[in-house]
Amino acid sequence: MSPFLIKILLPILLLVVVILPHKSNGEFEQWCIADIQATDAELQAAIDYTCGEGGADCSMIQDNQPCYYPNTLKDHASYAFNAYYQKFKHNGASCYFNSAAITTEKDPSYGSCHYDYTP
């Protein structure tokens, strides 16, 4: 291959590798987060379910825990939705929550708040 082609193709290849999400077991990693178009009522109802009878571990969004801040309904819902989705996705759970949630291939973790991912 000519040095000219290498100079052109190498930056393009590096850009593709950096931009595309990393794969795990041949699949794209996905997290479940709150949809910005969801209403507060939809988010609260879904949090009540996921953190209650749904069985998700929502302890990390409690006061003085790593995912408590920012203390917004959207951020707490995102954590709760993902906790539920990762725990039950292999049993058929979806990231829907009555249209209050969407999937993302960008890890929503921040600072000391880690969003789980289960391959």
GUZA-370208 format. One record per atom (N, C-alpha, C): residue number from 1; residue in three letters; y, z, x. Coordinates in nm, 2 decimals. Example, Ala and Ser with C-alpha at 12.3 -4.5 7.8 and 13.67 -1.06 7.14 Angstrom:
// residues 2
{pos->1	code->ALA	y->-0.57	z->0.78	x->1.32}
{pos->1	code->ALA	y->-0.45	z->0.78	x->1.23}
{pos->1	code->ALA	y->-0.33	z->0.78	x->1.32}
{pos->2	code->SER	y->-0.22	z->0.71	x->1.28}
{pos->2	code->SER	y->-0.11	z->0.71	x->1.37}
{pos->2	code->SER	y->0.00	z->0.79	x->1.29}
END
This chain:
// residues 119
{pos->1	code->MET	y->-0.12	z->0.00	x->0.09}
{pos->1	code->MET	y->0.00	z->0.00	x->0.00}
{pos->1	code->MET	y->0.12	z->0.00	x->0.09}
{pos->2	code->SER	y->0.22	z->-0.07	x->0.05}
{pos->2	code->SER	y->0.34	z->-0.09	x->0.13}
{pos->2	code->SER	y->0.42	z->0.04	x->0.13}
{pos->3	code->PRO	y->0.50	z->0.07	x->0.24}
{pos->3	code->PRO	y->0.58	z->0.19	x->0.24}
{pos->3	code->PRO	y->0.69	z->0.19	x->0.13}
{pos->4	code->PHE	y->0.73	z->0.07	x->0.09}
{pos->4	code->PHE	y->0.83	z->0.06	x->-0.02}
{pos->4	code->PHE	y->0.77	z->0.11	x->-0.15}
{pos->5	code->LEU	y->0.65	z->0.07	x->-0.18}
{pos->5	code->LEU	y->0.58	z->0.11	x->-0.31}
{pos->5	code->LEU	y->0.56	z->0.26	x->-0.30}
{pos->6	code->ILE	y->0.52	z->0.31	x->-0.19}
{pos->6	code->ILE	y->0.49	z->0.46	x->-0.18}
{pos->6	code->ILE	y->0.62	z->0.54	x->-0.21}
{pos->7	code->LYS	y->0.74	z->0.49	x->-0.15}
{pos->7	code->LYS	y->0.86	z->0.55	x->-0.18}
{pos->7	code->LYS	y->0.90	z->0.55	x->-0.32}
{pos->8	code->ILE	y->0.86	z->0.45	x->-0.40}
{pos->8	code->ILE	y->0.89	z->0.44	x->-0.54}
{pos->8	code->ILE	y->0.79	z->0.52	x->-0.62}
{pos->9	code->LEU	y->0.67	z->0.50	x->-0.59}
{pos->9	code->LEU	y->0.56	z->0.57	x->-0.68}
{pos->9	code->LEU	y->0.55	z->0.72	x->-0.66}
{pos->10	code->LEU	y->0.57	z->0.76	x->-0.54}
{pos->10	code->LEU	y->0.55	z->0.91	x->-0.51}
{pos->10	code->LEU	y->0.65	z->0.99	x->-0.59}
{pos->11	code->PRO	y->0.78	z->0.96	x->-0.60}
{pos->11	code->PRO	y->0.86	z->1.05	x->-0.68}
{pos->11	code->PRO	y->0.83	z->1.04	x->-0.83}
{pos->12	code->ILE	y->0.79	z->0.92	x->-0.88}
{pos->12	code->ILE	y->0.75	z->0.91	x->-1.02}
{pos->12	code->ILE	y->0.62	z->0.99	x->-1.05}
{pos->13	code->LEU	y->0.53	z->0.99	x->-0.96}
{pos->13	code->LEU	y->0.40	z->1.07	x->-0.97}
{pos->13	code->LEU	y->0.44	z->1.22	x->-0.97}
{pos->14	code->LEU	y->0.52	z->1.26	x->-0.88}
{pos->14	code->LEU	y->0.56	z->1.40	x->-0.88}
{pos->14	code->LEU	y->0.63	z->1.44	x->-1.01}
{pos->15	code->LEU	y->0.72	z->1.36	x->-1.06}
{pos->15	code->LEU	y->0.79	z->1.39	x->-1.18}
{pos->15	code->LEU	y->0.69	z->1.40	x->-1.30}
{pos->16	code->VAL	y->0.59	z->1.32	x->-1.31}
{pos->16	code->VAL	y->0.49	z->1.32	x->-1.41}
{pos->16	code->VAL	y->0.41	z->1.45	x->-1.41}
{pos->17	code->VAL	y->0.37	z->1.49	x->-1.28}
{pos->17	code->VAL	y->0.30	z->1.61	x->-1.27}
{pos->17	code->VAL	y->0.38	z->1.74	x->-1.30}
{pos->18	code->VAL	y->0.50	z->1.74	x->-1.27}
{pos->18	code->VAL	y->0.59	z->1.85	x->-1.30}
{pos->18	code->VAL	y->0.62	z->1.86	x->-1.45}
{pos->19	code->ILE	y->0.64	z->1.75	x->-1.52}
{pos->19	code->ILE	y->0.68	z->1.75	x->-1.66}
{pos->19	code->ILE	y->0.57	z->1.77	x->-1.75}
{pos->20	code->LEU	y->0.45	z->1.71	x->-1.73}
{pos->20	code->LEU	y->0.34	z->1.73	x->-1.82}
{pos->20	code->LEU	y->0.29	z->1.87	x->-1.82}
{pos->21	code->PRO	y->0.25	z->1.93	x->-1.93}
{pos->21	code->PRO	y->0.19	z->2.06	x->-1.93}
{pos->21	code->PRO	y->0.06	z->2.06	x->-1.86}
{pos->22	code->HIS	y->0.02	z->2.17	x->-1.80}
{pos->22	code->HIS	y->-0.10	z->2.18	x->-1.72}
{pos->22	code->HIS	y->-0.22	z->2.19	x->-1.82}
{pos->23	code->LYS	y->-0.33	z->2.13	x->-1.78}
{pos->23	code->LYS	y->-0.45	z->2.13	x->-1.87}
{pos->23	code->LYS	y->-0.54	z->2.25	x->-1.83}
{pos->24	code->SER	y->-0.61	z->2.29	x->-1.93}
{pos->24	code->SER	y->-0.71	z->2.40	x->-1.91}
{pos->24	code->SER	y->-0.83	z->2.35	x->-1.99}
{pos->25	code->ASN	y->-0.94	z->2.33	x->-1.91}
{pos->25	code->ASN	y->-1.07	z->2.29	x->-1.97}
{pos->25	code->ASN	y->-1.05	z->2.15	x->-2.05}
{pos->26	code->GLY	y->-0.97	z->2.07	x->-1.99}
{pos->26	code->GLY	y->-0.95	z->1.94	x->-2.05}
{pos->26	code->GLY	y->-0.86	z->1.93	x->-2.17}
{pos->27	code->GLU	y->-0.80	z->2.05	x->-2.21}
{pos->27	code->GLU	y->-0.71	z->2.05	x->-2.32}
{pos->27	code->GLU	y->-0.57	z->2.10	x->-2.28}
{pos->28	code->PHE	y->-0.47	z->2.07	x->-2.36}
{pos->28	code->PHE	y->-0.34	z->2.12	x->-2.33}
{pos->28	code->PHE	y->-0.33	z->2.27	x->-2.38}
{pos->29	code->GLU	y->-0.26	z->2.35	x->-2.30}
{pos->29	code->GLU	y->-0.24	z->2.49	x->-2.34}
{pos->29	code->GLU	y->-0.15	z->2.49	x->-2.46}
{pos->30	code->GLN	y->-0.17	z->2.57	x->-2.56}
{pos->30	code->GLN	y->-0.08	z->2.58	x->-2.67}
{pos->30	code->GLN	y->-0.06	z->2.72	x->-2.71}
{pos->31	code->TRP	y->0.07	z->2.75	x->-2.74}
{pos->31	code->TRP	y->0.11	z->2.88	x->-2.79}
{pos->31	code->TRP	y->0.16	z->2.86	x->-2.93}
{pos->32	code->CYS	y->0.16	z->2.96	x->-3.01}
{pos->32	code->CYS	y->0.21	z->2.96	x->-3.15}
{pos->32	code->CYS	y->0.34	z->3.04	x->-3.16}
{pos->33	code->ILE	y->0.45	z->2.98	x->-3.20}
{pos->33	code->ILE	y->0.58	z->3.05	x->-3.21}
{pos->33	code->ILE	y->0.64	z->3.02	x->-3.34}
{pos->34	code->ALA	y->0.74	z->3.10	x->-3.37}
{pos->34	code->ALA	y->0.82	z->3.08	x->-3.50}
{pos->34	code->ALA	y->0.89	z->2.95	x->-3.50}
{pos->35	code->ASP	y->0.89	z->2.89	x->-3.61}
{pos->35	code->ASP	y->0.97	z->2.76	x->-3.63}
{pos->35	code->ASP	y->1.11	z->2.80	x->-3.66}
{pos->36	code->ILE	y->1.20	z->2.74	x->-3.59}
{pos->36	code->ILE	y->1.35	z->2.77	x->-3.61}
{pos->36	code->ILE	y->1.40	z->2.75	x->-3.75}
{pos->37	code->GLN	y->1.32	z->2.66	x->-3.82}
{pos->37	code->GLN	y->1.37	z->2.63	x->-3.96}
{pos->37	code->GLN	y->1.31	z->2.73	x->-4.06}
{pos->38	code->ALA	y->1.23	z->2.82	x->-4.02}
{pos->38	code->ALA	y->1.17	z->2.92	x->-4.11}
{pos->38	code->ALA	y->1.28	z->3.02	x->-4.15}
{pos->39	code->THR	y->1.27	z->3.06	x->-4.28}
{pos->39	code->THR	y->1.37	z->3.16	x->-4.33}
{pos->39	code->THR	y->1.32	z->3.30	x->-4.28}
{pos->40	code->ASP	y->1.42	z->3.40	x->-4.29}
{pos->40	code->ASP	y->1.39	z->3.53	x->-4.25}
{pos->40	code->ASP	y->1.28	z->3.59	x->-4.34}
{pos->41	code->ALA	y->1.28	z->3.56	x->-4.47}
{pos->41	code->ALA	y->1.18	z->3.61	x->-4.56}
{pos->41	code->ALA	y->1.04	z->3.55	x->-4.52}
{pos->42	code->GLU	y->1.03	z->3.42	x->-4.48}
{pos->42	code->GLU	y->0.90	z->3.37	x->-4.44}
{pos->42	code->GLU	y->0.85	z->3.43	x->-4.31}
{pos->43	code->LEU	y->0.94	z->3.45	x->-4.22}
{pos->43	code->LEU	y->0.90	z->3.52	x->-4.09}
{pos->43	code->LEU	y->0.85	z->3.66	x->-4.12}
{pos->44	code->GLN	y->0.93	z->3.73	x->-4.20}
{pos->44	code->GLN	y->0.89	z->3.87	x->-4.22}
{pos->44	code->GLN	y->0.76	z->3.88	x->-4.29}
{pos->45	code->ALA	y->0.73	z->3.80	x->-4.39}
{pos->45	code->ALA	y->0.60	z->3.80	x->-4.46}
{pos->45	code->ALA	y->0.49	z->3.77	x->-4.36}
{pos->46	code->ALA	y->0.51	z->3.67	x->-4.28}
{pos->46	code->ALA	y->0.41	z->3.64	x->-4.18}
{pos->46	code->ALA	y->0.38	z->3.75	x->-4.08}
{pos->47	code->ILE	y->0.49	z->3.81	x->-4.03}
{pos->47	code->ILE	y->0.47	z->3.93	x->-3.94}
{pos->47	code->ILE	y->0.40	z->4.04	x->-4.01}
{pos->48	code->ASP	y->0.43	z->4.07	x->-4.13}
{pos->48	code->ASP	y->0.36	z->4.17	x->-4.21}
{pos->48	code->ASP	y->0.21	z->4.14	x->-4.21}
{pos->49	code->TYR	y->0.18	z->4.02	x->-4.24}
{pos->49	code->TYR	y->0.04	z->3.98	x->-4.24}
{pos->49	code->TYR	y->-0.03	z->3.99	x->-4.10}
{pos->50	code->THR	y->0.03	z->3.92	x->-4.01}
{pos->50	code->THR	y->-0.04	z->3.92	x->-3.87}
{pos->50	code->THR	y->-0.05	z->4.05	x->-3.81}
{pos->51	code->CYS	y->0.05	z->4.14	x->-3.82}
{pos->51	code->CYS	y->0.05	z->4.27	x->-3.76}
{pos->51	code->CYS	y->-0.02	z->4.37	x->-3.85}
{pos->52	code->GLY	y->-0.05	z->4.34	x->-3.97}
{pos->52	code->GLY	y->-0.12	z->4.43	x->-4.06}
{pos->52	code->GLY	y->-0.27	z->4.39	x->-4.08}
{pos->53	code->GLU	y->-0.30	z->4.34	x->-4.20}
{pos->53	code->GLU	y->-0.44	z->4.30	x->-4.23}
{pos->53	code->GLU	y->-0.49	z->4.19	x->-4.14}
{pos->54	code->GLY	y->-0.40	z->4.11	x->-4.08}
{pos->54	code->GLY	y->-0.44	z->4.00	x->-4.00}
{pos->54	code->GLY	y->-0.51	z->4.04	x->-3.87}
{pos->55	code->GLY	y->-0.48	z->4.16	x->-3.82}
{pos->55	code->GLY	y->-0.55	z->4.21	x->-3.71}
{pos->55	code->GLY	y->-0.49	z->4.18	x->-3.57}
{pos->56	code->ALA	y->-0.37	z->4.12	x->-3.57}
{pos->56	code->ALA	y->-0.31	z->4.09	x->-3.44}
{pos->56	code->ALA	y->-0.26	z->4.22	x->-3.37}
{pos->57	code->ASP	y->-0.26	z->4.22	x->-3.24}
{pos->57	code->ASP	y->-0.21	z->4.33	x->-3.16}
{pos->57	code->ASP	y->-0.06	z->4.31	x->-3.14}
{pos->58	code->CYS	y->0.02	z->4.38	x->-3.22}
{pos->58	code->CYS	y->0.16	z->4.37	x->-3.21}
{pos->58	code->CYS	y->0.23	z->4.49	x->-3.14}
{pos->59	code->SER	y->0.15	z->4.56	x->-3.06}
{pos->59	code->SER	y->0.21	z->4.67	x->-2.99}
{pos->59	code->SER	y->0.32	z->4.64	x->-2.89}
{pos->60	code->MET	y->0.31	z->4.52	x->-2.84}
{pos->60	code->MET	y->0.41	z->4.48	x->-2.74}
{pos->60	code->MET	y->0.55	z->4.45	x->-2.79}
{pos->61	code->ILE	y->0.56	z->4.44	x->-2.93}
{pos->61	code->ILE	y->0.69	z->4.42	x->-2.99}
{pos->61	code->ILE	y->0.75	z->4.55	x->-3.05}
{pos->62	code->GLN	y->0.68	z->4.66	x->-3.02}
{pos->62	code->GLN	y->0.73	z->4.79	x->-3.07}
{pos->62	code->GLN	y->0.85	z->4.84	x->-2.97}
{pos->63	code->ASP	y->0.93	z->4.93	x->-3.02}
{pos->63	code->ASP	y->1.04	z->4.98	x->-2.94}
{pos->63	code->ASP	y->0.99	z->5.03	x->-2.81}
{pos->64	code->ASN	y->1.07	z->5.00	x->-2.70}
{pos->64	code->ASN	y->1.04	z->5.04	x->-2.56}
{pos->64	code->ASN	y->0.92	z->4.97	x->-2.50}
{pos->65	code->GLN	y->0.88	z->4.86	x->-2.56}
{pos->65	code->GLN	y->0.77	z->4.78	x->-2.50}
{pos->65	code->GLN	y->0.83	z->4.65	x->-2.45}
{pos->66	code->PRO	y->0.75	z->4.58	x->-2.36}
{pos->66	code->PRO	y->0.81	z->4.46	x->-2.29}
{pos->66	code->PRO	y->0.86	z->4.35	x->-2.37}
{pos->67	code->CYS	y->0.81	z->4.33	x->-2.49}
{pos->67	code->CYS	y->0.85	z->4.22	x->-2.58}
{pos->67	code->CYS	y->0.94	z->4.26	x->-2.69}
{pos->68	code->TYR	y->0.99	z->4.38	x->-2.69}
{pos->68	code->TYR	y->1.08	z->4.43	x->-2.80}
{pos->68	code->TYR	y->1.21	z->4.36	x->-2.80}
{pos->69	code->TYR	y->1.26	z->4.33	x->-2.68}
{pos->69	code->TYR	y->1.39	z->4.26	x->-2.66}
{pos->69	code->TYR	y->1.36	z->4.12	x->-2.63}
{pos->70	code->PRO	y->1.43	z->4.02	x->-2.68}
{pos->70	code->PRO	y->1.54	z->4.04	x->-2.78}
{pos->70	code->PRO	y->1.48	z->4.09	x->-2.91}
{pos->71	code->ASN	y->1.55	z->4.18	x->-2.97}
{pos->71	code->ASN	y->1.51	z->4.24	x->-3.10}
{pos->71	code->ASN	y->1.56	z->4.15	x->-3.21}
{pos->72	code->THR	y->1.49	z->4.04	x->-3.23}
{pos->72	code->THR	y->1.52	z->3.95	x->-3.34}
{pos->72	code->THR	y->1.40	z->3.92	x->-3.41}
{pos->73	code->LEU	y->1.41	z->3.89	x->-3.54}
{pos->73	code->LEU	y->1.30	z->3.85	x->-3.63}
{pos->73	code->LEU	y->1.22	z->3.73	x->-3.57}
{pos->74	code->LYS	y->1.30	z->3.63	x->-3.52}
{pos->74	code->LYS	y->1.23	z->3.51	x->-3.47}
{pos->74	code->LYS	y->1.15	z->3.54	x->-3.35}
{pos->75	code->ASP	y->1.20	z->3.62	x->-3.25}
{pos->75	code->ASP	y->1.13	z->3.66	x->-3.13}
{pos->75	code->ASP	y->1.01	z->3.74	x->-3.16}
{pos->76	code->HIS	y->1.02	z->3.84	x->-3.25}
{pos->76	code->HIS	y->0.91	z->3.92	x->-3.28}
{pos->76	code->HIS	y->0.80	z->3.84	x->-3.36}
{pos->77	code->ALA	y->0.85	z->3.75	x->-3.45}
{pos->77	code->ALA	y->0.75	z->3.67	x->-3.52}
{pos->77	code->ALA	y->0.68	z->3.58	x->-3.42}
{pos->78	code->SER	y->0.75	z->3.52	x->-3.32}
{pos->78	code->SER	y->0.68	z->3.44	x->-3.23}
{pos->78	code->SER	y->0.57	z->3.51	x->-3.15}
{pos->79	code->TYR	y->0.60	z->3.63	x->-3.11}
{pos->79	code->TYR	y->0.50	z->3.71	x->-3.04}
{pos->79	code->TYR	y->0.38	z->3.74	x->-3.13}
{pos->80	code->ALA	y->0.41	z->3.78	x->-3.25}
{pos->80	code->ALA	y->0.30	z->3.82	x->-3.35}
{pos->80	code->ALA	y->0.22	z->3.70	x->-3.39}
{pos->81	code->PHE	y->0.28	z->3.58	x->-3.41}
{pos->81	code->PHE	y->0.21	z->3.46	x->-3.44}
{pos->81	code->PHE	y->0.11	z->3.42	x->-3.33}
{pos->82	code->ASN	y->0.17	z->3.43	x->-3.21}
{pos->82	code->ASN	y->0.08	z->3.39	x->-3.10}
{pos->82	code->ASN	y->-0.03	z->3.49	x->-3.07}
{pos->83	code->ALA	y->-0.01	z->3.61	x->-3.09}
{pos->83	code->ALA	y->-0.11	z->3.71	x->-3.07}
{pos->83	code->ALA	y->-0.23	z->3.69	x->-3.17}
{pos->84	code->TYR	y->-0.19	z->3.66	x->-3.30}
{pos->84	code->TYR	y->-0.29	z->3.63	x->-3.40}
{pos->84	code->TYR	y->-0.36	z->3.50	x->-3.37}
{pos->85	code->TYR	y->-0.29	z->3.39	x->-3.34}
{pos->85	code->TYR	y->-0.34	z->3.26	x->-3.31}
{pos->85	code->TYR	y->-0.44	z->3.26	x->-3.19}
{pos->86	code->GLN	y->-0.40	z->3.33	x->-3.08}
{pos->86	code->GLN	y->-0.49	z->3.33	x->-2.97}
{pos->86	code->GLN	y->-0.61	z->3.41	x->-2.99}
{pos->87	code->LYS	y->-0.60	z->3.51	x->-3.07}
{pos->87	code->LYS	y->-0.72	z->3.60	x->-3.10}
{pos->87	code->LYS	y->-0.82	z->3.53	x->-3.19}
{pos->88	code->PHE	y->-0.77	z->3.45	x->-3.29}
{pos->88	code->PHE	y->-0.86	z->3.39	x->-3.39}
{pos->88	code->PHE	y->-0.87	z->3.24	x->-3.39}
{pos->89	code->LYS	y->-0.81	z->3.17	x->-3.30}
{pos->89	code->LYS	y->-0.81	z->3.02	x->-3.31}
{pos->89	code->LYS	y->-0.95	z->2.97	x->-3.29}
{pos->90	code->HIS	y->-1.04	z->3.04	x->-3.22}
{pos->90	code->HIS	y->-1.18	z->2.99	x->-3.21}
{pos->90	code->HIS	y->-1.26	z->3.02	x->-3.33}
{pos->91	code->ASN	y->-1.21	z->3.09	x->-3.42}
{pos->91	code->ASN	y->-1.27	z->3.12	x->-3.55}
{pos->91	code->ASN	y->-1.21	z->3.04	x->-3.66}
{pos->92	code->GLY	y->-1.13	z->2.94	x->-3.63}
{pos->92	code->GLY	y->-1.07	z->2.85	x->-3.73}
{pos->92	code->GLY	y->-0.93	z->2.88	x->-3.77}
{pos->93	code->ALA	y->-0.86	z->2.98	x->-3.70}
{pos->93	code->ALA	y->-0.72	z->3.01	x->-3.74}
{pos->93	code->ALA	y->-0.63	z->2.90	x->-3.69}
{pos->94	code->SER	y->-0.53	z->2.88	x->-3.77}
{pos->94	code->SER	y->-0.43	z->2.78	x->-3.73}
{pos->94	code->SER	y->-0.30	z->2.84	x->-3.70}
{pos->95	code->CYS	y->-0.20	z->2.76	x->-3.65}
{pos->95	code->CYS	y->-0.07	z->2.81	x->-3.63}
{pos->95	code->CYS	y->0.02	z->2.75	x->-3.74}
{pos->96	code->TYR	y->0.01	z->2.81	x->-3.86}
{pos->96	code->TYR	y->0.08	z->2.76	x->-3.97}
{pos->96	code->TYR	y->0.17	z->2.86	x->-4.04}
{pos->97	code->PHE	y->0.11	z->2.97	x->-4.08}
{pos->97	code->PHE	y->0.18	z->3.08	x->-4.15}
{pos->97	code->PHE	y->0.27	z->3.04	x->-4.25}
{pos->98	code->ASN	y->0.22	z->2.96	x->-4.35}
{pos->98	code->ASN	y->0.30	z->2.90	x->-4.46}
{pos->98	code->ASN	y->0.42	z->2.83	x->-4.41}
{pos->99	code->SER	y->0.41	z->2.75	x->-4.31}
{pos->99	code->SER	y->0.51	z->2.66	x->-4.24}
{pos->99	code->SER	y->0.61	z->2.74	x->-4.17}
{pos->100	code->ALA	y->0.59	z->2.87	x->-4.13}
{pos->100	code->ALA	y->0.68	z->2.94	x->-4.06}
{pos->100	code->ALA	y->0.66	z->2.93	x->-3.90}
{pos->101	code->ALA	y->0.56	z->2.86	x->-3.86}
{pos->101	code->ALA	y->0.52	z->2.86	x->-3.72}
{pos->101	code->ALA	y->0.49	z->2.72	x->-3.67}
{pos->102	code->ILE	y->0.50	z->2.70	x->-3.54}
{pos->102	code->ILE	y->0.47	z->2.57	x->-3.48}
{pos->102	code->ILE	y->0.40	z->2.60	x->-3.35}
{pos->103	code->THR	y->0.33	z->2.50	x->-3.30}
{pos->103	code->THR	y->0.27	z->2.51	x->-3.16}
{pos->103	code->THR	y->0.36	z->2.46	x->-3.06}
{pos->104	code->THR	y->0.35	z->2.51	x->-2.94}
{pos->104	code->THR	y->0.43	z->2.46	x->-2.83}
{pos->104	code->THR	y->0.34	z->2.45	x->-2.70}
{pos->105	code->GLU	y->0.36	z->2.36	x->-2.62}
{pos->105	code->GLU	y->0.29	z->2.35	x->-2.49}
{pos->105	code->GLU	y->0.37	z->2.41	x->-2.38}
{pos->106	code->LYS	y->0.48	z->2.47	x->-2.41}
{pos->106	code->LYS	y->0.56	z->2.54	x->-2.31}
{pos->106	code->LYS	y->0.54	z->2.69	x->-2.33}
{pos->107	code->ASP	y->0.50	z->2.76	x->-2.22}
{pos->107	code->ASP	y->0.47	z->2.90	x->-2.23}
{pos->107	code->ASP	y->0.60	z->2.98	x->-2.27}
{pos->108	code->PRO	y->0.60	z->3.05	x->-2.38}
{pos->108	code->PRO	y->0.71	z->3.12	x->-2.42}
{pos->108	code->PRO	y->0.74	z->3.26	x->-2.35}
{pos->109	code->SER	y->0.65	z->3.29	x->-2.26}
{pos->109	code->SER	y->0.67	z->3.42	x->-2.19}
{pos->109	code->SER	y->0.80	z->3.42	x->-2.12}
{pos->110	code->TYR	y->0.85	z->3.54	x->-2.10}
{pos->110	code->TYR	y->0.98	z->3.56	x->-2.04}
{pos->110	code->TYR	y->0.98	z->3.70	x->-1.97}
{pos->111	code->GLY	y->1.05	z->3.72	x->-1.86}
{pos->111	code->GLY	y->1.06	z->3.85	x->-1.80}
{pos->111	code->GLY	y->0.92	z->3.92	x->-1.79}
{pos->112	code->SER	y->0.92	z->4.04	x->-1.84}
{pos->112	code->SER	y->0.79	z->4.11	x->-1.84}
{pos->112	code->SER	y->0.71	z->4.10	x->-1.97}
{pos->113	code->CYS	y->0.76	z->4.01	x->-2.06}
{pos->113	code->CYS	y->0.69	z->3.98	x->-2.18}
{pos->113	code->CYS	y->0.60	z->3.86	x->-2.16}
{pos->114	code->HIS	y->0.47	z->3.89	x->-2.17}
{pos->114	code->HIS	y->0.37	z->3.78	x->-2.15}
{pos->114	code->HIS	y->0.30	z->3.75	x->-2.28}
{pos->115	code->TYR	y->0.31	z->3.62	x->-2.31}
{pos->115	code->TYR	y->0.24	z->3.57	x->-2.43}
{pos->115	code->TYR	y->0.10	z->3.53	x->-2.39}
{pos->116	code->ASP	y->0.00	z->3.58	x->-2.45}
{pos->116	code->ASP	y->-0.14	z->3.55	x->-2.41}
{pos->116	code->ASP	y->-0.17	z->3.40	x->-2.44}
{pos->117	code->TYR	y->-0.26	z->3.35	x->-2.36}
{pos->117	code->TYR	y->-0.32	z->3.22	x->-2.39}
{pos->117	code->TYR	y->-0.47	z->3.23	x->-2.37}
{pos->118	code->THR	y->-0.55	z->3.19	x->-2.47}
{pos->118	code->THR	y->-0.69	z->3.19	x->-2.46}
{pos->118	code->THR	y->-0.74	z->3.05	x->-2.46}
{pos->119	code->PRO	y->-0.81	z->3.01	x->-2.35}
{pos->119	code->PRO	y->-0.86	z->2.87	x->-2.34}
{pos->119	code->PRO	y->-0.97	z->2.85	x->-2.45}
END
